[in-house]
């Protein structure tokens, strides 16, 4: 699908490209991250899109691929969305201009493209959401809107005009007759035209509007924005799943009260004490819960191998014969370091391993024979299980 690009070549690319241009990661994080937009000209010098419009359209036909088309004009109504999978009729009925095809989770279905989000590893891996790619016909757009997450947008082919606004957006400023959250009115504060290799960073809650000038392709590296509501709900679910039903509200020292219908301060304080027991920053389960929560991939793109492998010697043999053992980009690998060991989190599961094993496994997408040979018996079992479930694979 994407030519001859492999993991080793991807690593070499990452060693030679700084997508922040003359900025260091420290300067970017201090001055721009979640603060203000930034345009970097030729962040990717001589950039050539690793995927064509035809290949992107072909991906949108597949059931497991998250795709959509947004038609601004000449559809059934303004800003009409069409959700995949697509078919030949979908594309044959599109207007000549003012539409965009978007494909999410691109790195999960084309592992060769992981080198692109890997260039941004100055942001923690567990924050990464996905690599998105969009093809736009002339004047194609997904409308002026803001996102709750951070995004780096790289121009791949053609040109797009980007406009931004930092003004507050009222709740009623939403386009009618479309499920998409597109602003009805938009007044630009700044404007740039991006050409291949140029990049724009857009922080959360900044309204942005990209319009294709002719046909174009762009790539977006987006980061997770987890709501407080989701965090609280998931943590409460985690800590309550194994609580004994015998743990109930208790008031063995109950005193008589003037009004039987009154909820007293004493009752409220008892409830507060119950909450304090579980909802405190020092709760011992926060570390493990958060690692499992943030390593949950939320989507299923891994596949079990055709033939299972039950010994590390077999894996080493495959590598010695020229195969590459890699982490699957659809799987999430993160770890939490403690004094004497680390907890490794992969796809919502947790494993207690040595710190060196956790760091080495999570640091590179390619798994070499040194790690296989130095792993303990327990770590070896983990690796074999990861291979047989598709979280690591031989290419």
C-alpha positions in Angstrom: 0.0 0.0 0.0 2.7 2.5 0.9 5.8 1.3 -1.0 8.9 -0.1 0.6 9.0 1.9 3.8 9.9 -0.4 6.7 10.6 0.0 10.4 14.4 0.4 10.1 14.0 3.1 7.4 11.4 4.8 9.6 13.9 4.9 12.5 16.5 6.5 10.3 14.0 9.1 9.2 13.2 10.0 12.8 16.9 10.5 13.5 17.1 13.1 10.8 13.9 15.1 11.1 12.9 17.7 13.8 9.3 18.6 13.0 9.7 21.7 15.2 12.2 23.3 12.9 14.6 25.5 14.9 12.6 25.1 18.1 13.7 22.6 20.7 11.0 20.4 22.3 11.5 22.3 25.6 10.9 25.7 23.9 7.8 24.3 22.1 6.3 22.9 25.3 7.0 26.1 27.3 5.8 28.6 24.7 3.1 26.9 22.6 1.8 23.5 23.9 -1.9 24.1 24.8 -1.3 27.8 24.7 -1.2 29.2 21.1 -1.0 28.1 17.5 2.2 27.7 15.6 3.1 27.4 11.9 6.4 25.9 11.0 7.5 26.2 7.3 9.2 23.1 5.9 9.0 21.2 9.1 9.3 18.2 6.7 11.6 19.3 3.9 11.0 17.7 0.5 8.0 15.9 2.0 6.3 13.4 -0.3 2.9 11.9 0.8 3.4 8.3 1.7 -0.2 7.5 0.6 -2.1 8.5 -2.5 -5.6 9.7 -2.8 -6.6 6.5 -4.6 -5.1 4.4 -1.8 -6.9 6.5 0.9 -10.2 6.0 -1.0 -9.5 2.3 -1.2 -9.0 2.1 2.6 -12.4 3.8 3.1 -14.0 0.7 1.5 -12.9 -1.5 4.4 -15.2 -2.3 7.3 -12.6 -1.9 10.0 -11.4 1.5 8.8 -12.9 4.6 10.4 -13.7 6.9 7.5 -16.1 9.7 6.6 -16.8 12.2 3.8 -18.0 15.7 4.5 -19.8 17.5 1.6 -20.1 21.2 2.1 -22.2 22.0 -1.0 -24.3 20.1 -3.5 -25.1 17.3 -1.1 -28.4 16.4 0.5 -27.9 19.4 2.8 -25.0 21.7 3.8 -22.2 19.9 5.5 -23.6 16.5 4.8 -21.5 13.7 6.4 -21.3 10.2 4.9 -19.8 7.5 7.2 -17.9 4.5 5.9 -17.4 1.9 4.7 -17.7 3.6 1.3 -18.4 2.0 -2.1 -18.0 2.9 -5.7 -21.4 4.6 -5.8 -20.4 6.8 -2.9 -17.5 8.3 -4.9 -19.3 8.4 -8.3 -22.0 10.5 -6.8 -19.8 13.1 -5.3 -19.7 16.7 -6.6 -16.7 18.1 -8.4 -15.6 20.3 -5.5 -16.3 21.2 -1.8 -15.9 17.7 -0.3 -13.3 16.0 1.9 -12.5 12.3 2.7 -11.2 11.7 6.2 -9.6 8.4 7.5 -8.7 8.0 11.2 -6.4 5.6 12.9 -4.2 5.4 9.8 -1.1 4.2 11.6 -3.1 1.3 13.0 -4.0 -0.1 9.6 -0.8 0.8 7.9 2.0 0.2 10.4 4.6 1.6 8.0 3.3 5.1 8.8 4.1 5.0 12.5 7.2 6.9 11.8 5.1 10.1 11.4 3.5 10.2 14.9 6.8 8.8 16.3 8.5 12.1 15.4 6.4 13.8 18.1 7.5 11.6 21.0 8.4 14.7 23.0 4.7 14.4 23.9 4.1 11.2 26.1 3.1 8.2 24.0 0.1 7.6 26.2 -1.3 11.0 25.1 -1.4 10.0 21.4 -4.8 9.4 19.9 -4.1 8.7 16.2 -2.8 9.6 12.8 -5.5 11.0 10.6 -5.3 11.6 6.8 -7.6 13.7 4.7 -8.0 14.1 0.9 -9.8 17.2 -0.2 -11.2 18.1 -3.6 -10.9 21.7 -4.7 -12.4 23.9 -2.0 -12.9 20.9 0.2 -13.2 21.5 4.0 -14.7 20.0 7.1 -15.8 23.4 8.2 -14.8 25.9 10.9 -14.7 24.1 14.2 -12.7 23.6 17.4 -11.4 20.4 18.9 -10.8 19.6 22.6 -7.5 18.0 21.7 -4.1 19.1 20.4 -3.2 18.4 16.8 -0.2 18.8 14.5 -1.4 19.1 10.8 1.2 18.4 8.1 0.5 19.3 4.5 1.2 16.3 2.3 0.2 17.3 -1.2 -1.2 20.5 -2.7 -2.1 23.6 -0.7 -4.6 24.4 2.0 -5.5 27.8 3.5 -5.8 27.7 7.2 -7.6 30.3 9.3 -7.9 30.4 13.1 -9.7 32.3 15.8 -9.2 32.3 19.5 -12.6 33.9 20.2 -15.1 32.2 22.4 -17.8 30.3 20.5 -21.4 30.5 21.8 -23.4 27.3 22.1 -25.9 28.5 19.5 -23.2 29.2 16.9 -23.6 25.7 15.3 -24.6 25.0 11.7 -28.2 23.8 11.3 -29.3 20.5 9.8 -26.0 18.6 10.3 -24.7 16.4 13.1 -21.3 17.9 12.7 -20.2 20.6 15.2 -19.5 23.2 12.6 -19.6 26.9 13.4 -22.4 28.9 11.7 -20.3 32.1 11.7 -16.6 32.4 11.8 -14.3 35.4 11.7 -10.6 34.7 11.1 -7.9 36.3 13.2 -4.9 34.8 11.3 -4.4 33.1 8.0 -1.7 30.9 6.4 -1.4 28.9 3.2 0.4 25.6 3.8 2.4 23.8 1.1 3.9 20.3 1.2 6.1 19.9 4.2 4.6 22.8 6.1 3.0 22.2 9.5 0.5 23.9 11.8 0.0 23.2 15.5 -3.4 23.9 16.9 -4.1 23.8 20.6 -7.5 22.8 22.2 -10.5 25.2 21.8 -8.9 27.2 19.0 -11.3 27.4 16.1 -9.7 26.5 12.8 -10.8 26.3 9.2 -8.9 24.6 6.4 -9.9 25.0 2.8 -8.2 23.1 0.0 -6.8 25.2 -2.9 -7.1 22.6 -5.6 -6.8 18.9 -4.6 -4.7 18.3 -1.5 -3.7 15.7 1.2 -2.9 16.4 4.8 -1.9 14.4 7.8 -3.0 15.1 11.4 -1.3 13.8 14.6 -3.8 14.2 17.3 -3.7 13.7 21.1 -6.2 12.4 23.5 -8.4 14.8 25.4 -9.9 12.8 28.3 -12.8 14.6 30.0 -12.9 14.9 33.8 -16.3 13.1 33.7 -14.8 10.1 31.8 -11.8 9.9 34.2 -14.1 10.0 37.3 -16.6 7.6 35.9 -14.0 5.1 34.9 -12.0 5.3 38.2 -15.2 4.9 40.3 -16.1 1.9 38.2 -12.6 0.5 38.7 -12.5 0.8 42.5 -16.0 -0.4 43.1 -16.0 -3.5 40.9 -14.7 -5.7 43.7 -16.2 -4.0 46.7 -18.1 -6.3 49.0 -21.9 -5.7 49.1 -21.5 -5.9 52.9 -19.9 -2.5 52.9 -22.9 -0.3 53.5 -23.8 3.0 55.1 -23.5 2.5 58.8 -24.8 4.6 61.8 -24.6 2.3 64.8 -24.2 5.5 67.0 -27.4 7.0 65.6 -29.0 9.7 67.9 -32.6 10.8 68.0 -33.4 13.9 66.0 -36.2 16.5 66.2 -37.5 16.0 62.7 -37.5 12.5 61.3 -37.5 13.8 57.7 -34.3 15.9 58.1 -31.0 14.9 56.6 -28.6 16.0 59.3 -25.0 17.2 59.1 -24.0 14.0 60.8 -25.5 12.0 57.9 -23.7 14.1 55.3 -20.4 13.8 57.1 -20.7 10.0 57.1 -21.2 10.1 53.3 -18.2 12.4 53.0 -16.0 10.0 55.0 -17.1 7.1 52.7 -16.0 9.2 49.7 -12.8 10.3 51.3 -11.8 6.6 51.8 -11.9 6.1 48.0 -11.6 9.4 46.2 -8.2 10.7 47.5 -5.1 11.5 45.4 -3.2 9.0 47.6 -5.4 6.1 46.7 -3.2 3.1 46.1 -5.2 2.0 43.0 -4.8 5.3 41.0 -1.5 4.3 39.4 -2.7 0.9 38.2 -6.1 2.2 37.1 -4.6 5.1 35.1 -2.0 2.9 33.4 -4.7 0.5 32.3 -7.1 3.3 31.3 -4.6 5.1 29.1 -3.2 2.0 27.5 -6.7 0.8 26.4 -6.6 1.2 22.6 -10.4 1.7 22.4 -10.3 0.2 18.9 -9.5 -3.4 17.6 -7.0 -3.5 14.9 -4.6 -6.2 16.0 -4.8 -9.7 14.6 -3.6 -13.0 16.0 -0.9 -14.6 13.9 -1.6 -17.5 11.6 0.7 -19.7 13.6 1.3 -19.4 17.3 4.9 -19.4 18.7 5.6 -20.9 22.1 9.3 -20.3 22.5 11.6 -17.3 22.4 14.1 -19.4 20.4 11.5 -19.5 17.6 11.2 -15.7 17.6 15.0 -15.3 17.6 15.2 -17.7 14.7 12.7 -15.7 12.7 14.6 -12.5 13.4 17.9 -14.2 12.4 16.2 -15.2 9.1 15.5 -11.5 8.3 12.1 -10.9 10.0 11.5 -7.8 12.0 9.7 -8.1 15.4 7.7 -5.0 16.1 5.2 -3.6 18.5 1.8 -3.3 16.7 0.9 0.4 16.3 -2.7 -0.3 17.3 -1.4 -1.6 20.7 -0.5 0.9 23.5 2.7 0.3 25.5 3.3 2.4 28.6 4.9 1.9 32.0 5.1 3.3 35.5 8.5 3.2 37.1 8.9 2.3 40.8 12.0 1.8 43.0 12.7 -1.8 42.4 10.4 -2.7 39.4 8.0 -1.3 36.9 4.4 -1.9 36.0 4.0 -2.4 32.3 0.6 -1.5 30.8 -0.4 -3.0 27.4 -3.8 -2.7 25.9 -5.5 -2.3 29.3 -3.6 -5.1 30.9 -0.9 -4.7 33.6 2.3 -6.7 34.2 5.0 -6.4 37.0 8.4 -6.5 35.2 11.9 -5.2 35.6 12.4 -1.5 34.9 15.0 -2.3 32.2 12.6 -4.6 30.4 9.7 -2.1 30.6 11.9 0.8 29.3 13.5 -1.2 26.5 10.2 -2.7 25.3 8.4 0.7 25.3 11.3 2.8 23.9 11.5 1.3 20.4 9.0 -0.1 18.0 11.5 -2.8 16.9 12.2 -5.5 19.4 15.7 -6.9 19.1 17.2 -10.3 20.1 19.0 -8.7 23.1 15.7 -8.1 24.9 14.5 -11.6 24.1 17.7 -13.2 25.4 17.9 -11.1 28.6 14.2 -11.4 29.5 13.3 -13.4 32.7 11.1 -16.4 32.4 8.1 -14.3 33.4 9.0 -11.6 30.9 9.5 -14.3 28.2 6.0 -15.6 28.8 4.6 -12.0 28.5 6.4 -11.6 25.1 5.1 -14.8 23.8 1.6 -13.9 24.9 1.9 -10.5 23.3 2.9 -12.2 20.0 0.2 -14.8 20.1 -2.5 -12.1 20.7 -1.1 -9.7 18.0 0.3 -6.9 20.2 3.7 -7.6 18.7 4.2 -9.1 15.3 6.8 -10.4 12.8 7.0 -8.5 9.5 
